[in-house]
Structure formats: C-alpha cells, structure tokens
C-alpha cells in the first residue's frame, strides 16, 4: 500500500534545532520578558533592514495600532487603506477612532497605485487624510516613493507583513526612505517567525520613542520627563527609583524574550529564506505558464525584488466554468492547502455600515481570480510540480 505524500499547507514556519536551542536558553535564563533578548532581536532586525530603529511588539496588528498612536491619529481623521489586505490594516484606524477610506488596487499585481490612492484621498478630503497605509501584498512592493512625492504632507505607514527581505527602487523595505513607519509581522507563516509578534521600523527618533512608550502602557521612567516633581524626586533632588508616570495611556503590546529568542535565531537565516522563496516562486512561474491561458503566476511589480510571502496563481475560474471553492476542496483532498488573500475589506459587514465605498473594480477583478498556493522554504522543487499537476486536475485541465 503506497503512502500518500505529506500535506502541503499554503504556508508554515521553518524551525530547526538552533531555533529550539535559542528558546531553551532563554527559558533557562533570568528573563522571560522585558529582558536583553528583545534588545538583541531589535538590533539584529534593524541591521537586517537597514533602519536605525526597530521596535518589537506582540503582533503585526499591535504594530499597526502603535503606528496610528505614534502618529497622533484620532477621531475626525481619515486613514486611506487599500481594500485587498488583511483586516488589521484597516482596523488599526478604527482602534484610534479614525475613519477608513478604501482605495482600489491594480487588478494584475494586487497592489494599490498612486492613482487609486489619489482617488481615495479625493473622496475623503485631502485635509482630513492623516495617514496612508501602503500594503506590500504577497511580497512585492507598492511604489512608496511615488506616493510620498504625490502626498508629501501625509505620513505613509508601510504594511510590510509580506515583504521582509524585499527591496524596492534599490532600498530595503523597512529602511523607510519615504515612509514614516514600516510594520512587519513575525507570525509563523511569515518569512521570519517569533510565534506571534511584529516589528516596527522608523528613521524618526521621536516616533521610535512614542512606539516604545505606547507598547508599554504609556509609561515613562526618565526623570527629565516627570511632570510631578514632588512625587518623582526626593528632597535632595534625586529621582525616586520606583517612580514612573503615564502622560498618555498605552497598551501592553510587549514581545517576550521567549518570542524574541526565536526571532533572533531566525533573522540570521533571512537571506536564505528569501532566496529559497524566490527560487520556488520562479519554478511556479514556469510551471503555471504551461497550464494554458486561463492560469498564470501573479506578475511582479516593476522596480522591485520581491521576498515572496505568497505564491499567487491568477485563474479565470469563470472562463473555466469551475468554482474556486470546488478547486480548493479538490486540492485539499489531494493533500494540498490553498487560501484566498484576501476578501476585500470594504465588503466586510462592519465597513459596509461605517465606511460605504463605491465600486472598486480592480479589487473585484483581482479577488475573483487569485488563489494562494503552497510556499515555504522547506518545500522541495518536486512539491511545486505536484501542486501544479494537481491544480490542473482540479481545474479539469487533464491529468
């Protein structure tokens, strides 16, 4: 009796013995949280993306919330967000009481464009827009330089959850040549994993300080920032060693040393992870090109070296007269996991009620055709061939 091949999820973490040893070392040490491993991880991450400041936090969602807080966004403000993204890219604005206005995307690349952002800014009223979230979907990059040139007065937050290790216009994503803040996720299916977690990078020391403060309840312990001098200092003018203040409330969005240990072990393998993802994506590109005109790989955005988080096939399900759900179920029966990234956020019931949006035809066209296929560094070349062969069968394209 033959043994079926292993199940291939659309994405998964890549953990080795060095990762396990790094976590065990922290478990045997003195700090499980707010310790030196977080500092080391932040330093290594900043170096990896060529940024002066990196702030680790408990999730990518927390990171986006912190970005909104650090930029001072609140009620009455508008944040422009491309609609094809994960919920958190829009929810972060809701968390601080701001309004969301959704932008369309390029139906071929899945990325938003300066023209789509300009349309959303016009609908919102330019003077009300206090941030643009630029989502680097799938691992290739929005033209952030063009956005910054078109809207120099509006801070840009890069949602780079999919793009750790990518470069755009010669700059490493996260180095922030045009963005105020870049946010990364370190969820298990992302390129570098901490279990749950996120990292924000910036070139602005003021934003760095605000991000750090808001991730830790809004507390300050620096004596030169105390407002209540009588409580913060003793009669000789020395700072009281226990004292802290909270000028503004924050959250407990800290990353633990346990999570940071895993991230620190993984960040050293970032180049290898990215290289393997690119190689697998190239194999998909070639293999999908042999599937006929109704199936092709997602095209790459210009002037970008992607760090592919997802391998997306663009499929004319309507033309093939087969439902996407049927194809996904057939693939799962063959041991292959797939996913759709993402349901356009403006379609969600909450945003239908609170952020009514006109038709976004680029998003609808992209959403109708996209299907994420398995992609993670421990896949073999033969796994790609197997996925594409089973995809052909699931689509009714033959054996």
Order of alpha helices (4+ residues) and beta strands (2+ residues): alpha-alpha-beta-alpha-beta-alpha-beta-alpha-beta-alpha-beta-beta-beta-beta-beta-alpha-beta-alpha-beta-alpha-alpha-beta-beta-beta-alpha-alpha-alpha-alpha-beta-alpha
